[in-house]
Amino acid sequence: MQGGKVPPLPRLVVGNWKMHGLREQSTRLARAVAEGAQSLPDDVRLVLCPPFTQLSSVHGIINAAGPETPVCLGAQDCHMTSSGAHTGDISAEMLADLGVRYVILGHSERRQAHGETDALIRQKVEAAEAAGLVPIVCIGETMQERLEGRTTTVLATQVEGSLTDGFSGVLAYEPVWAIGSGTVPPIDELERTLSLLHGLLQSRLKTDDIRVPILYGGSVTPAQAPTIFSIGSLGGVLVGSASLEAERFLRIAEAASFRLTSQPLSGPYRS
């Protein structure tokens, strides 16, 4: 380190495959991403989050790519306890045992469809941290909340309630109204929201040395990625449907790199 400055963290490009992918499709996609990612510099890290059923096979492909690969394995959820009579659930320890390093928690689809509360998500964060996983905690306002001018209140409540006191994971801002819509917030609005979130993190964690990356998620595409990444403080992106195609996902990863401003990826993933 020079001048006492902490080196910047790699930008994260997280692919949330959601409930997509049988074995053949998943292995083909993971292999294509791992091969294409070899061209990326070390200021970008990719995280693949397949369904639970594909974690083992995707982990094998990532392992085969070698220790220098920028690709890591992630999961889409975990239970708040390490074991017990919880039919159909998966614990954080089980994920870690499969080679998982990151886990998405509190995604709006789980908050809405499964009734997950901030308190429940915080318990899951505690379980993930105890298992050695890096939690990626999702927060975001709905369109109704946005129109009512309650975005700041909603985000503050979610940050306060979903994070642990010593949280050192990743925060993902996903405005619910943007997910799957094909639109993203105007860049000036997104910059203001990121500034707000940095302030909320400082208040919640009671420290000025914030080392919690903030990701943006919600209709992230290769076309929009360069504009999104023009915000220098952005820690990365959480990608949905575009992560299901290796070429599109890798183009987003290319846009994330501070070093690849105009150089296309080599091989079949050139933009």
C-alpha positions, 0 to 999 in steps of 0.5 A, a space after each residue: 500500500 502506498 500513502 496508507 491507502 487501502 487497495 481497491 477491492 475487485 469489482 464483483 459481477 454476480 450472476 443470479 441464475 434463479 430457477 434456471 438450468 438443468 445439468 447440461 445447460 448449467 455445465 455448458 454455461 459455467 464452462 463458457 464463463 470460466 473459459 472467457 473469464 481467463 481474459 479478465 484482469 484481477 480487478 474483476 471477480 465473477 460469482 456464479 449462483 446456480 440453483 442448489 441442484 447445480 452447485 456441485 457440478 458448477 463447483 467442479 468446473 470452477 475448480 478445473 479452471 485452476 486457482 487463478 480463476 476469477 470465478 467463484 461459486 455462490 448460492 441463492 439462499 440459506 437457512 438460518 440454522 445449521 441443521 435440524 427438522 427443516 424439510 427442503 431447506 439448505 444450511 450455510 454449512 452445507 453450502 460451504 461444504 460444497 465449495 460455496 463462497 458467497 450467498 445471496 440473501 434477502 432478494 426481493 423475490 424471496 421477501 415478496 414470495 416467501 414473506 421474508 422479513 428483515 429480522 429473518 434475513 439478519 438471522 440468515 446473515 448470521 448463519 452465513 457469516 458463522 459458516 465462513 460465507 460472504 453474504 450478499 444482502 439485497 435491499 430495494 424499494 418498490 415502485 409504490 414506495 418510490 412514488 410515495 417518496 419513501 425510498 430513503 425510509 425503506 432502505 434505512 429500515 432494511 439496512 438497519 434490520 437486515 445487517 449484523 452489527 459487524 457485517 463485512 459482506 456485500 450490500 446489493 441495491 436492487 430497486 424492485 421496480 427495475 428488476 426485469 423491467 429493462 430500465 435502470 434508474 437515471 445515473 444521477 439518481 443512482 449516484 445519490 442512492 449509493 451515497 445515501 447507502 454509504 452513509 447508512 452503512 457508516 451509521 449502522 456499522 459505526 465506522 468510517 472505514 467502510 469496506 462493504 461493497 455496494 452492488 447495483 442490480 435490476 435489469 443489468 445488460 451489456 448495453 447499460 453496464 458501461 453507464 452503470 460502471 461509470 460510477 467509480 464507487 460502485 462495487 459491482 453488479 448483481 445480474 439476472 437474466 443476462 447471466 444466463 448467456 456467457 457472452 452477455 455476462 462476460 461483456 458486463 464483466 469487461 465493463 466492470 474492469 477499470 483496466 479494460 476501458 476499450 479493449 474487447 475480450 479475446 476469443 468468442 466473447 469479444 464485444 
